[in-house]
Amino acid sequence: MTSTASEQRNALVTALRSVPADAPTLCEGWAAEDLALHIVIRDSRPDLLVGPSLPLVGDRASKALQNLRGTGYESLVNRAQAGPPAYFPQNFPPLNDMMNTAEFYIHTEDVLRAQPDFDPTNPRSISEKLRRRLWKQGAMMFPMAARKAKRRITFESPGYGSTTSGPAPAPARKITGAPEELLLWAFGREEKAQVSISEG
């Protein structure tokens, strides 16, 4: 069975290779090179996600981060394509899909939808299998978005389901769209997510 995370890793690498290192992304303050570096760190050097800010090891971690960036954009993208070392647990397919499917889908869209030639009427097509997995994973993540918005939000995707999160007394909101668009909205890509919103 094909791994949805592996498919989306390939899609992300393709998107990164389609733009230059300084191309914008939807991740605030990040260019394409920053996103590629993030994937490499997440894959193989998770210690560097927080290491530079820690006492004692901060300088060493910052230097390691600088050295990774110094390998260049093409090298970072190649490493992102290669994935984590063989002994890392996320190589186990079920864990890989759980950890990385939504992450890689969102970051692929971060690249594609930030470009000036992106056509919102023609987003990339995705498989039914991926869409259903994104709905399942999104339903676990929507409560966090509702808490952040301080709303009671109903996320509805025709054909996939409906789920409501947030405190009952809070103002109500309903967001409707395809699973992948609801996921993008929930993860802060509101301006690029193709959803409809109704209040009350």
Secondary structure, DSSP 8 states (H G I E B T S, - for coil): ---HHHHHHHHHHHHHHTS-TT-B-SSTT-BHHHHHHHHHHHHH-GGGGTGGGSTTTHHHHHHHHHHHHHT-HHHHHHHHHH-S-TTSGGGSHHHHHHHHHHHHHHHHHHHHTTSTT--TTS-----HHHHHHHHHHHHHHHHHHHHHHTSEEEEEETTTEEEEES-TTS-EEEEES-HHHHHHHHTT-TTT---EEEE-
